[in-house]
Amino acid sequence: MDSVNTGQMLADDDDLAEPDANAEVQVCGRNVEIPDHYRVYVAQKLARLERFDRSIYRFDVELEHERNRRQRKNCQHVEITARGRGPVVRGEACADSFYGAFEAAVHKLENRLRRTKDRRKVHYGDKTPVSLHEATAVTALIDAAAAFTPEQPTAQEPAVDDHEPGRIVRTKEHPAKPMTVDDALYEMELVGHDFFLFQDKETDRPSVVYRRHAYDYGLIRLG
């Protein structure tokens, strides 16, 4: 895993970000070889997002080549996680190239960071809250960057695909900070998941909120 400091990257002339970008960028790949110019490209793009939250101290970028042969057109997966003083914010996407997947993930992350900025404004009385529909709207993916054709990260696949379905292939841990159901729903939207496990502040027990049809949600509590 290598890291790049965004403060060392030059923004484009039309870049709206403030120049003093200093969040660390860590780029890693799972069975993927990442060229240096791709790391620079990633750092330049993410530097623009710091204007939404100056407390962001690190961006974690993970690249993975999906091995499902039936999904060849969307086999490159990119996940970006922004870490700051507030809740974790994440954007992830799949495309037929790592550039296209990264651009789509950045687009999602930018919209979610903008949402957290709006929420802070609401908290301090600067504007009225957005509607539930606006808060949970699915962001349209952008694929213009898919046509970008410089050397891309290359997947290092084994000669024989020994992946067997039904196995646990990833484990994540996060702090069990007590929170309300509303806060859990908010954080679920920020990471783009269909469910969110949290410590219920009201009951002091592990609980799960999850997405149902349309814009409805469900709540599971342990008895």
Biotite code that builds the C-alpha atoms (Angstrom):
import biotite.structure as struc

atoms = struc.array([
    struc.Atom([0.000, 0.000, 0.000], chain_id="A", res_id=1, res_name="MET", atom_name="CA", element="C"),
    struc.Atom([1.420, 3.373, -1.024], chain_id="A", res_id=2, res_name="ASP", atom_name="CA", element="C"),
    struc.Atom([0.322, 6.844, -0.052], chain_id="A", res_id=3, res_name="SER", atom_name="CA", element="C"),
    struc.Atom([0.326, 10.134, -1.907], chain_id="A", res_id=4, res_name="VAL", atom_name="CA", element="C"),
    struc.Atom([-0.111, 13.553, -0.321], chain_id="A", res_id=5, res_name="ASN", atom_name="CA", element="C"),
    struc.Atom([-2.671, 15.577, -2.246], chain_id="A", res_id=6, res_name="THR", atom_name="CA", element="C"),
    struc.Atom([-0.925, 18.774, -1.248], chain_id="A", res_id=7, res_name="GLY", atom_name="CA", element="C"),
    struc.Atom([1.829, 17.884, -3.720], chain_id="A", res_id=8, res_name="GLN", atom_name="CA", element="C"),
    struc.Atom([-0.562, 17.602, -6.679], chain_id="A", res_id=9, res_name="MET", atom_name="CA", element="C"),
    struc.Atom([-1.396, 20.483, -9.012], chain_id="A", res_id=10, res_name="LEU", atom_name="CA", element="C"),
    struc.Atom([-5.077, 21.032, -9.721], chain_id="A", res_id=11, res_name="ALA", atom_name="CA", element="C"),
    struc.Atom([-6.431, 21.785, -13.196], chain_id="A", res_id=12, res_name="ASP", atom_name="CA", element="C"),
    struc.Atom([-7.084, 25.401, -14.185], chain_id="A", res_id=13, res_name="ASP", atom_name="CA", element="C"),
    struc.Atom([-10.835, 24.913, -13.928], chain_id="A", res_id=14, res_name="ASP", atom_name="CA", element="C"),
    struc.Atom([-10.586, 23.133, -10.597], chain_id="A", res_id=15, res_name="ASP", atom_name="CA", element="C"),
    struc.Atom([-12.889, 24.634, -7.976], chain_id="A", res_id=16, res_name="LEU", atom_name="CA", element="C"),
    struc.Atom([-11.011, 23.147, -5.035], chain_id="A", res_id=17, res_name="ALA", atom_name="CA", element="C"),
    struc.Atom([-9.022, 25.336, -2.723], chain_id="A", res_id=18, res_name="GLU", atom_name="CA", element="C"),
    struc.Atom([-5.259, 24.894, -3.248], chain_id="A", res_id=19, res_name="PRO", atom_name="CA", element="C"),
    struc.Atom([-4.278, 23.836, 0.263], chain_id="A", res_id=20, res_name="ASP", atom_name="CA", element="C"),
    struc.Atom([-5.156, 20.154, -0.090], chain_id="A", res_id=21, res_name="ALA", atom_name="CA", element="C"),
    struc.Atom([-3.373, 18.045, 2.501], chain_id="A", res_id=22, res_name="ASN", atom_name="CA", element="C"),
    struc.Atom([-5.336, 14.832, 3.026], chain_id="A", res_id=23, res_name="ALA", atom_name="CA", element="C"),
    struc.Atom([-3.338, 11.636, 2.641], chain_id="A", res_id=24, res_name="GLU", atom_name="CA", element="C"),
    struc.Atom([-4.347, 9.308, -0.190], chain_id="A", res_id=25, res_name="VAL", atom_name="CA", element="C"),
    struc.Atom([-3.735, 5.574, 0.213], chain_id="A", res_id=26, res_name="GLN", atom_name="CA", element="C"),
    struc.Atom([-4.197, 3.481, -2.917], chain_id="A", res_id=27, res_name="VAL", atom_name="CA", element="C"),
    struc.Atom([-4.132, -0.304, -2.777], chain_id="A", res_id=28, res_name="CYS", atom_name="CA", element="C"),
    struc.Atom([-5.148, -3.099, -5.105], chain_id="A", res_id=29, res_name="GLY", atom_name="CA", element="C"),
    struc.Atom([-6.372, -6.623, -4.565], chain_id="A", res_id=30, res_name="ARG", atom_name="CA", element="C"),
    struc.Atom([-4.595, -8.686, -7.231], chain_id="A", res_id=31, res_name="ASN", atom_name="CA", element="C"),
    struc.Atom([-4.043, -5.428, -9.138], chain_id="A", res_id=32, res_name="VAL", atom_name="CA", element="C"),
    struc.Atom([-0.774, -3.774, -10.165], chain_id="A", res_id=33, res_name="GLU", atom_name="CA", element="C"),
    struc.Atom([-1.172, 0.024, -9.943], chain_id="A", res_id=34, res_name="ILE", atom_name="CA", element="C"),
    struc.Atom([1.083, 2.297, -12.058], chain_id="A", res_id=35, res_name="PRO", atom_name="CA", element="C"),
    struc.Atom([2.426, 5.504, -10.534], chain_id="A", res_id=36, res_name="ASP", atom_name="CA", element="C"),
    struc.Atom([0.600, 7.810, -12.950], chain_id="A", res_id=37, res_name="HIS", atom_name="CA", element="C"),
    struc.Atom([-2.721, 6.324, -11.846], chain_id="A", res_id=38, res_name="TYR", atom_name="CA", element="C"),
    struc.Atom([-1.883, 7.160, -8.217], chain_id="A", res_id=39, res_name="ARG", atom_name="CA", element="C"),
    struc.Atom([-1.118, 10.759, -9.239], chain_id="A", res_id=40, res_name="VAL", atom_name="CA", element="C"),
    struc.Atom([-4.382, 10.944, -11.206], chain_id="A", res_id=41, res_name="TYR", atom_name="CA", element="C"),
    struc.Atom([-6.322, 9.661, -8.169], chain_id="A", res_id=42, res_name="VAL", atom_name="CA", element="C"),
    struc.Atom([-4.673, 12.153, -5.807], chain_id="A", res_id=43, res_name="ALA", atom_name="CA", element="C"),
    struc.Atom([-5.417, 15.083, -8.128], chain_id="A", res_id=44, res_name="GLN", atom_name="CA", element="C"),
    struc.Atom([-9.082, 14.148, -8.382], chain_id="A", res_id=45, res_name="LYS", atom_name="CA", element="C"),
    struc.Atom([-9.570, 13.602, -4.653], chain_id="A", res_id=46, res_name="LEU", atom_name="CA", element="C"),
    struc.Atom([-7.850, 16.875, -3.739], chain_id="A", res_id=47, res_name="ALA", atom_name="CA", element="C"),
    struc.Atom([-10.888, 18.676, -5.160], chain_id="A", res_id=48, res_name="ARG", atom_name="CA", element="C"),
    struc.Atom([-13.222, 17.009, -2.679], chain_id="A", res_id=49, res_name="LEU", atom_name="CA", element="C"),
    struc.Atom([-11.571, 18.429, 0.424], chain_id="A", res_id=50, res_name="GLU", atom_name="CA", element="C"),
    struc.Atom([-13.496, 21.674, -0.027], chain_id="A", res_id=51, res_name="ARG", atom_name="CA", element="C"),
    struc.Atom([-16.619, 19.878, 1.220], chain_id="A", res_id=52, res_name="PHE", atom_name="CA", element="C"),
    struc.Atom([-15.026, 18.904, 4.538], chain_id="A", res_id=53, res_name="ASP", atom_name="CA", element="C"),
    struc.Atom([-11.687, 20.298, 5.678], chain_id="A", res_id=54, res_name="ARG", atom_name="CA", element="C"),
    struc.Atom([-11.531, 17.752, 8.495], chain_id="A", res_id=55, res_name="SER", atom_name="CA", element="C"),
    struc.Atom([-10.857, 14.922, 6.016], chain_id="A", res_id=56, res_name="ILE", atom_name="CA", element="C"),
    struc.Atom([-7.409, 13.573, 6.792], chain_id="A", res_id=57, res_name="TYR", atom_name="CA", element="C"),
    struc.Atom([-7.296, 10.470, 4.567], chain_id="A", res_id=58, res_name="ARG", atom_name="CA", element="C"),
    struc.Atom([-8.814, 8.926, 1.455], chain_id="A", res_id=59, res_name="PHE", atom_name="CA", element="C"),
    struc.Atom([-8.582, 5.137, 1.157], chain_id="A", res_id=60, res_name="ASP", atom_name="CA", element="C"),
    struc.Atom([-8.866, 3.901, -2.432], chain_id="A", res_id=61, res_name="VAL", atom_name="CA", element="C"),
    struc.Atom([-9.179, 0.175, -3.124], chain_id="A", res_id=62, res_name="GLU", atom_name="CA", element="C"),
    struc.Atom([-9.107, -1.377, -6.589], chain_id="A", res_id=63, res_name="LEU", atom_name="CA", element="C"),
    struc.Atom([-10.292, -4.895, -7.295], chain_id="A", res_id=64, res_name="GLU", atom_name="CA", element="C"),
    struc.Atom([-10.760, -6.962, -10.423], chain_id="A", res_id=65, res_name="HIS", atom_name="CA", element="C"),
    struc.Atom([-14.062, -8.834, -10.271], chain_id="A", res_id=66, res_name="GLU", atom_name="CA", element="C"),
    struc.Atom([-13.600, -12.420, -11.424], chain_id="A", res_id=67, res_name="ARG", atom_name="CA", element="C"),
    struc.Atom([-17.208, -13.095, -12.382], chain_id="A", res_id=68, res_name="ASN", atom_name="CA", element="C"),
    struc.Atom([-16.871, -14.013, -16.053], chain_id="A", res_id=69, res_name="ARG", atom_name="CA", element="C"),
    struc.Atom([-20.543, -13.227, -16.660], chain_id="A", res_id=70, res_name="ARG", atom_name="CA", element="C"),
    struc.Atom([-19.887, -9.573, -15.792], chain_id="A", res_id=71, res_name="GLN", atom_name="CA", element="C"),
    struc.Atom([-16.961, -8.817, -18.088], chain_id="A", res_id=72, res_name="ARG", atom_name="CA", element="C"),
    struc.Atom([-18.304, -5.349, -18.972], chain_id="A", res_id=73, res_name="LYS", atom_name="CA", element="C"),
    struc.Atom([-18.322, -4.302, -15.318], chain_id="A", res_id=74, res_name="ASN", atom_name="CA", element="C"),
    struc.Atom([-15.402, -6.206, -13.879], chain_id="A", res_id=75, res_name="CYS", atom_name="CA", element="C"),
    struc.Atom([-13.273, -3.369, -12.453], chain_id="A", res_id=76, res_name="GLN", atom_name="CA", element="C"),
    struc.Atom([-14.344, -2.240, -8.976], chain_id="A", res_id=77, res_name="HIS", atom_name="CA", element="C"),
    struc.Atom([-13.177, 0.902, -7.142], chain_id="A", res_id=78, res_name="VAL", atom_name="CA", element="C"),
    struc.Atom([-14.085, 1.868, -3.573], chain_id="A", res_id=79, res_name="GLU", atom_name="CA", element="C"),
    struc.Atom([-13.183, 5.268, -2.074], chain_id="A", res_id=80, res_name="ILE", atom_name="CA", element="C"),
    struc.Atom([-13.536, 5.985, 1.649], chain_id="A", res_id=81, res_name="THR", atom_name="CA", element="C"),
    struc.Atom([-13.195, 9.499, 3.090], chain_id="A", res_id=82, res_name="ALA", atom_name="CA", element="C"),
    struc.Atom([-12.194, 9.666, 6.749], chain_id="A", res_id=83, res_name="ARG", atom_name="CA", element="C"),
    struc.Atom([-12.522, 12.811, 8.840], chain_id="A", res_id=84, res_name="GLY", atom_name="CA", element="C"),
    struc.Atom([-13.941, 14.006, 12.143], chain_id="A", res_id=85, res_name="ARG", atom_name="CA", element="C"),
    struc.Atom([-17.487, 13.146, 11.077], chain_id="A", res_id=86, res_name="GLY", atom_name="CA", element="C"),
    struc.Atom([-19.000, 9.885, 9.823], chain_id="A", res_id=87, res_name="PRO", atom_name="CA", element="C"),
    struc.Atom([-17.190, 7.783, 7.245], chain_id="A", res_id=88, res_name="VAL", atom_name="CA", element="C"),
    struc.Atom([-18.315, 8.636, 3.703], chain_id="A", res_id=89, res_name="VAL", atom_name="CA", element="C"),
    struc.Atom([-17.876, 6.144, 0.878], chain_id="A", res_id=90, res_name="ARG", atom_name="CA", element="C"),
    struc.Atom([-18.373, 5.881, -2.858], chain_id="A", res_id=91, res_name="GLY", atom_name="CA", element="C"),
    struc.Atom([-17.917, 2.742, -4.933], chain_id="A", res_id=92, res_name="GLU", atom_name="CA", element="C"),
    struc.Atom([-18.620, 1.706, -8.498], chain_id="A", res_id=93, res_name="ALA", atom_name="CA", element="C"),
    struc.Atom([-17.880, -0.884, -11.178], chain_id="A", res_id=94, res_name="CYS", atom_name="CA", element="C"),
    struc.Atom([-17.043, -0.271, -14.836], chain_id="A", res_id=95, res_name="ALA", atom_name="CA", element="C"),
    struc.Atom([-15.128, -1.859, -17.687], chain_id="A", res_id=96, res_name="ASP", atom_name="CA", element="C"),
    struc.Atom([-12.015, 0.165, -16.790], chain_id="A", res_id=97, res_name="SER", atom_name="CA", element="C"),
    struc.Atom([-10.457, 1.364, -13.542], chain_id="A", res_id=98, res_name="PHE", atom_name="CA", element="C"),
    struc.Atom([-10.618, 4.947, -14.802], chain_id="A", res_id=99, res_name="TYR", atom_name="CA", element="C"),
    struc.Atom([-14.335, 4.706, -15.491], chain_id="A", res_id=100, res_name="GLY", atom_name="CA", element="C"),
    struc.Atom([-15.001, 2.999, -12.155], chain_id="A", res_id=101, res_name="ALA", atom_name="CA", element="C"),
    struc.Atom([-12.960, 5.622, -10.300], chain_id="A", res_id=102, res_name="PHE", atom_name="CA", element="C"),
    struc.Atom([-14.791, 8.542, -11.956], chain_id="A", res_id=103, res_name="GLU", atom_name="CA", element="C"),
    struc.Atom([-18.165, 7.012, -11.095], chain_id="A", res_id=104, res_name="ALA", atom_name="CA", element="C"),
    struc.Atom([-17.082, 6.376, -7.495], chain_id="A", res_id=105, res_name="ALA", atom_name="CA", element="C"),
    struc.Atom([-15.809, 9.968, -7.171], chain_id="A", res_id=106, res_name="VAL", atom_name="CA", element="C"),
    struc.Atom([-19.154, 11.236, -8.476], chain_id="A", res_id=107, res_name="HIS", atom_name="CA", element="C"),
    struc.Atom([-20.999, 9.279, -5.784], chain_id="A", res_id=108, res_name="LYS", atom_name="CA", element="C"),
    struc.Atom([-18.573, 10.347, -3.069], chain_id="A", res_id=109, res_name="LEU", atom_name="CA", element="C"),
    struc.Atom([-18.849, 14.006, -4.053], chain_id="A", res_id=110, res_name="GLU", atom_name="CA", element="C"),
    struc.Atom([-22.640, 13.913, -3.823], chain_id="A", res_id=111, res_name="ASN", atom_name="CA", element="C"),
    struc.Atom([-22.507, 12.290, -0.383], chain_id="A", res_id=112, res_name="ARG", atom_name="CA", element="C"),
    struc.Atom([-19.919, 14.773, 0.883], chain_id="A", res_id=113, res_name="LEU", atom_name="CA", element="C"),
    struc.Atom([-22.113, 17.574, -0.423], chain_id="A", res_id=114, res_name="ARG", atom_name="CA", element="C"),
    struc.Atom([-25.009, 16.028, 1.506], chain_id="A", res_id=115, res_name="ARG", atom_name="CA", element="C"),
    struc.Atom([-23.016, 16.039, 4.747], chain_id="A", res_id=116, res_name="THR", atom_name="CA", element="C"),
    struc.Atom([-22.094, 19.673, 4.150], chain_id="A", res_id=117, res_name="LYS", atom_name="CA", element="C"),
    struc.Atom([-25.775, 20.536, 3.647], chain_id="A", res_id=118, res_name="ASP", atom_name="CA", element="C"),
    struc.Atom([-26.641, 18.668, 6.833], chain_id="A", res_id=119, res_name="ARG", atom_name="CA", element="C"),
    struc.Atom([-24.125, 20.766, 8.756], chain_id="A", res_id=120, res_name="ARG", atom_name="CA", element="C"),
    struc.Atom([-25.724, 23.899, 7.316], chain_id="A", res_id=121, res_name="LYS", atom_name="CA", element="C"),
    struc.Atom([-29.133, 22.687, 8.484], chain_id="A", res_id=122, res_name="VAL", atom_name="CA", element="C"),
    struc.Atom([-27.696, 22.043, 11.937], chain_id="A", res_id=123, res_name="HIS", atom_name="CA", element="C"),
    struc.Atom([-26.493, 25.640, 12.157], chain_id="A", res_id=124, res_name="TYR", atom_name="CA", element="C"),
    struc.Atom([-29.685, 27.069, 10.651], chain_id="A", res_id=125, res_name="GLY", atom_name="CA", element="C"),
    struc.Atom([-28.282, 28.140, 7.298], chain_id="A", res_id=126, res_name="ASP", atom_name="CA", element="C"),
    struc.Atom([-30.947, 26.487, 5.151], chain_id="A", res_id=127, res_name="LYS", atom_name="CA", element="C"),
    struc.Atom([-33.985, 24.244, 5.220], chain_id="A", res_id=128, res_name="THR", atom_name="CA", element="C"),
    struc.Atom([-33.537, 20.463, 5.201], chain_id="A", res_id=129, res_name="PRO", atom_name="CA", element="C"),
    struc.Atom([-33.683, 18.586, 1.929], chain_id="A", res_id=130, res_name="VAL", atom_name="CA", element="C"),
    struc.Atom([-36.595, 16.250, 1.320], chain_id="A", res_id=131, res_name="SER", atom_name="CA", element="C"),
    struc.Atom([-36.371, 12.509, 1.939], chain_id="A", res_id=132, res_name="LEU", atom_name="CA", element="C"),
    struc.Atom([-36.520, 11.959, -1.809], chain_id="A", res_id=133, res_name="HIS", atom_name="CA", element="C"),
    struc.Atom([-33.532, 14.248, -2.379], chain_id="A", res_id=134, res_name="GLU", atom_name="CA", element="C"),
    struc.Atom([-31.640, 12.771, 0.552], chain_id="A", res_id=135, res_name="ALA", atom_name="CA", element="C"),
    struc.Atom([-31.965, 9.218, -0.740], chain_id="A", res_id=136, res_name="THR", atom_name="CA", element="C"),
    struc.Atom([-31.911, 9.794, -4.483], chain_id="A", res_id=137, res_name="ALA", atom_name="CA", element="C"),
    struc.Atom([-29.684, 7.382, -6.379], chain_id="A", res_id=138, res_name="VAL", atom_name="CA", element="C"),
    struc.Atom([-26.874, 9.298, -8.031], chain_id="A", res_id=139, res_name="THR", atom_name="CA", element="C"),
    struc.Atom([-26.544, 8.740, -11.782], chain_id="A", res_id=140, res_name="ALA", atom_name="CA", element="C"),
    struc.Atom([-23.252, 7.142, -12.788], chain_id="A", res_id=141, res_name="LEU", atom_name="CA", element="C"),
    struc.Atom([-20.996, 8.969, -15.191], chain_id="A", res_id=142, res_name="ILE", atom_name="CA", element="C"),
    struc.Atom([-19.069, 6.960, -17.742], chain_id="A", res_id=143, res_name="ASP", atom_name="CA", element="C"),
    struc.Atom([-17.332, 9.604, -19.853], chain_id="A", res_id=144, res_name="ALA", atom_name="CA", element="C"),
    struc.Atom([-13.979, 8.663, -18.328], chain_id="A", res_id=145, res_name="ALA", atom_name="CA", element="C"),
    struc.Atom([-14.387, 5.078, -19.478], chain_id="A", res_id=146, res_name="ALA", atom_name="CA", element="C"),
    struc.Atom([-13.008, 6.201, -22.843], chain_id="A", res_id=147, res_name="ALA", atom_name="CA", element="C"),
    struc.Atom([-9.795, 7.407, -21.201], chain_id="A", res_id=148, res_name="PHE", atom_name="CA", element="C"),
    struc.Atom([-7.087, 5.159, -22.623], chain_id="A", res_id=149, res_name="THR", atom_name="CA", element="C"),
    struc.Atom([-3.668, 5.549, -20.951], chain_id="A", res_id=150, res_name="PRO", atom_name="CA", element="C"),
    struc.Atom([-2.016, 2.590, -19.280], chain_id="A", res_id=151, res_name="GLU", atom_name="CA", element="C"),
    struc.Atom([-4.369, 1.306, -16.615], chain_id="A", res_id=152, res_name="GLN", atom_name="CA", element="C"),
    struc.Atom([-3.929, -0.804, -13.491], chain_id="A", res_id=153, res_name="PRO", atom_name="CA", element="C"),
    struc.Atom([-3.662, -4.402, -14.589], chain_id="A", res_id=154, res_name="THR", atom_name="CA", element="C"),
    struc.Atom([-5.351, -7.305, -12.880], chain_id="A", res_id=155, res_name="ALA", atom_name="CA", element="C"),
    struc.Atom([-3.085, -10.142, -11.809], chain_id="A", res_id=156, res_name="GLN", atom_name="CA", element="C"),
    struc.Atom([-5.338, -13.159, -12.064], chain_id="A", res_id=157, res_name="GLU", atom_name="CA", element="C"),
    struc.Atom([-4.189, -16.653, -11.147], chain_id="A", res_id=158, res_name="PRO", atom_name="CA", element="C"),
    struc.Atom([-3.940, -19.219, -13.921], chain_id="A", res_id=159, res_name="ALA", atom_name="CA", element="C"),
    struc.Atom([-6.787, -21.196, -12.371], chain_id="A", res_id=160, res_name="VAL", atom_name="CA", element="C"),
    struc.Atom([-9.804, -19.472, -10.840], chain_id="A", res_id=161, res_name="ASP", atom_name="CA", element="C"),
    struc.Atom([-10.209, -21.353, -7.561], chain_id="A", res_id=162, res_name="ASP", atom_name="CA", element="C"),
    struc.Atom([-12.887, -19.073, -6.121], chain_id="A", res_id=163, res_name="HIS", atom_name="CA", element="C"),
    struc.Atom([-15.706, -21.038, -4.536], chain_id="A", res_id=164, res_name="GLU", atom_name="CA", element="C"),
    struc.Atom([-19.039, -19.333, -3.792], chain_id="A", res_id=165, res_name="PRO", atom_name="CA", element="C"),
    struc.Atom([-20.392, -19.266, -0.258], chain_id="A", res_id=166, res_name="GLY", atom_name="CA", element="C"),
    struc.Atom([-17.159, -18.293, 1.503], chain_id="A", res_id=167, res_name="ARG", atom_name="CA", element="C"),
    struc.Atom([-16.552, -15.256, 3.710], chain_id="A", res_id=168, res_name="ILE", atom_name="CA", element="C"),
    struc.Atom([-14.099, -13.255, 1.602], chain_id="A", res_id=169, res_name="VAL", atom_name="CA", element="C"),
    struc.Atom([-14.050, -9.986, 3.537], chain_id="A", res_id=170, res_name="ARG", atom_name="CA", element="C"),
    struc.Atom([-14.399, -8.883, 7.155], chain_id="A", res_id=171, res_name="THR", atom_name="CA", element="C"),
    struc.Atom([-14.867, -5.306, 8.382], chain_id="A", res_id=172, res_name="LYS", atom_name="CA", element="C"),
    struc.Atom([-14.949, -3.834, 11.859], chain_id="A", res_id=173, res_name="GLU", atom_name="CA", element="C"),
    struc.Atom([-16.154, -0.416, 12.914], chain_id="A", res_id=174, res_name="HIS", atom_name="CA", element="C"),
    struc.Atom([-16.520, 1.255, 16.328], chain_id="A", res_id=175, res_name="PRO", atom_name="CA", element="C"),
    struc.Atom([-19.802, 0.571, 18.137], chain_id="A", res_id=176, res_name="ALA", atom_name="CA", element="C"),
    struc.Atom([-20.615, 4.183, 18.949], chain_id="A", res_id=177, res_name="LYS", atom_name="CA", element="C"),
    struc.Atom([-24.155, 4.494, 20.381], chain_id="A", res_id=178, res_name="PRO", atom_name="CA", element="C"),
    struc.Atom([-26.415, 6.406, 18.000], chain_id="A", res_id=179, res_name="MET", atom_name="CA", element="C"),
    struc.Atom([-30.072, 7.041, 17.252], chain_id="A", res_id=180, res_name="THR", atom_name="CA", element="C"),
    struc.Atom([-31.984, 5.275, 14.496], chain_id="A", res_id=181, res_name="VAL", atom_name="CA", element="C"),
    struc.Atom([-32.040, 8.509, 12.462], chain_id="A", res_id=182, res_name="ASP", atom_name="CA", element="C"),
    struc.Atom([-28.262, 8.822, 12.710], chain_id="A", res_id=183, res_name="ASP", atom_name="CA", element="C"),
    struc.Atom([-27.865, 5.184, 11.657], chain_id="A", res_id=184, res_name="ALA", atom_name="CA", element="C"),
    struc.Atom([-30.045, 5.786, 8.575], chain_id="A", res_id=185, res_name="LEU", atom_name="CA", element="C"),
    struc.Atom([-27.993, 8.860, 7.734], chain_id="A", res_id=186, res_name="TYR", atom_name="CA", element="C"),
    struc.Atom([-24.689, 6.984, 7.982], chain_id="A", res_id=187, res_name="GLU", atom_name="CA", element="C"),
    struc.Atom([-26.090, 4.078, 5.957], chain_id="A", res_id=188, res_name="MET", atom_name="CA", element="C"),
    struc.Atom([-26.852, 6.494, 3.122], chain_id="A", res_id=189, res_name="GLU", atom_name="CA", element="C"),
    struc.Atom([-23.362, 7.986, 3.298], chain_id="A", res_id=190, res_name="LEU", atom_name="CA", element="C"),
    struc.Atom([-21.652, 4.634, 2.743], chain_id="A", res_id=191, res_name="VAL", atom_name="CA", element="C"),
    struc.Atom([-24.181, 3.532, 0.113], chain_id="A", res_id=192, res_name="GLY", atom_name="CA", element="C"),
    struc.Atom([-25.123, 0.245, 1.763], chain_id="A", res_id=193, res_name="HIS", atom_name="CA", element="C"),
    struc.Atom([-28.519, -1.445, 1.962], chain_id="A", res_id=194, res_name="ASP", atom_name="CA", element="C"),
    struc.Atom([-28.131, -2.081, 5.695], chain_id="A", res_id=195, res_name="PHE", atom_name="CA", element="C"),
    struc.Atom([-26.248, -0.654, 8.672], chain_id="A", res_id=196, res_name="PHE", atom_name="CA", element="C"),
    struc.Atom([-25.333, -2.341, 11.964], chain_id="A", res_id=197, res_name="LEU", atom_name="CA", element="C"),
    struc.Atom([-25.165, -0.005, 14.972], chain_id="A", res_id=198, res_name="PHE", atom_name="CA", element="C"),
    struc.Atom([-25.448, 0.235, 18.757], chain_id="A", res_id=199, res_name="GLN", atom_name="CA", element="C"),
    struc.Atom([-28.933, 1.597, 19.472], chain_id="A", res_id=200, res_name="ASP", atom_name="CA", element="C"),
    struc.Atom([-28.670, 4.541, 21.851], chain_id="A", res_id=201, res_name="LYS", atom_name="CA", element="C"),
    struc.Atom([-32.238, 3.984, 23.074], chain_id="A", res_id=202, res_name="GLU", atom_name="CA", element="C"),
    struc.Atom([-31.979, 0.268, 23.891], chain_id="A", res_id=203, res_name="THR", atom_name="CA", element="C"),
    struc.Atom([-28.173, -0.089, 24.242], chain_id="A", res_id=204, res_name="ASP", atom_name="CA", element="C"),
    struc.Atom([-28.359, -3.179, 22.026], chain_id="A", res_id=205, res_name="ARG", atom_name="CA", element="C"),
    struc.Atom([-27.031, -4.045, 18.570], chain_id="A", res_id=206, res_name="PRO", atom_name="CA", element="C"),
    struc.Atom([-29.591, -3.166, 15.899], chain_id="A", res_id=207, res_name="SER", atom_name="CA", element="C"),
    struc.Atom([-29.782, -3.066, 12.113], chain_id="A", res_id=208, res_name="VAL", atom_name="CA", element="C"),
    struc.Atom([-31.506, -0.595, 9.814], chain_id="A", res_id=209, res_name="VAL", atom_name="CA", element="C"),
    struc.Atom([-32.047, -1.679, 6.228], chain_id="A", res_id=210, res_name="TYR", atom_name="CA", element="C"),
    struc.Atom([-33.496, -0.431, 2.978], chain_id="A", res_id=211, res_name="ARG", atom_name="CA", element="C"),
    struc.Atom([-36.888, -1.708, 1.833], chain_id="A", res_id=212, res_name="ARG", atom_name="CA", element="C"),
    struc.Atom([-38.859, -0.926, -1.319], chain_id="A", res_id=213, res_name="HIS", atom_name="CA", element="C"),
    struc.Atom([-38.947, 2.646, -2.672], chain_id="A", res_id=214, res_name="ALA", atom_name="CA", element="C"),
    struc.Atom([-37.771, 4.985, 0.097], chain_id="A", res_id=215, res_name="TYR", atom_name="CA", element="C"),
    struc.Atom([-38.925, 2.933, 3.080], chain_id="A", res_id=216, res_name="ASP", atom_name="CA", element="C"),
    struc.Atom([-36.633, 1.488, 5.749], chain_id="A", res_id=217, res_name="TYR", atom_name="CA", element="C"),
    struc.Atom([-36.751, -1.390, 8.200], chain_id="A", res_id=218, res_name="GLY", atom_name="CA", element="C"),
    struc.Atom([-35.335, -1.810, 11.704], chain_id="A", res_id=219, res_name="LEU", atom_name="CA", element="C"),
    struc.Atom([-34.204, -5.038, 13.394], chain_id="A", res_id=220, res_name="ILE", atom_name="CA", element="C"),
    struc.Atom([-33.591, -5.069, 17.141], chain_id="A", res_id=221, res_name="ARG", atom_name="CA", element="C"),
    struc.Atom([-32.381, -7.923, 19.309], chain_id="A", res_id=222, res_name="LEU", atom_name="CA", element="C"),
    struc.Atom([-34.906, -8.980, 21.956], chain_id="A", res_id=223, res_name="GLY", atom_name="CA", element="C"),
])
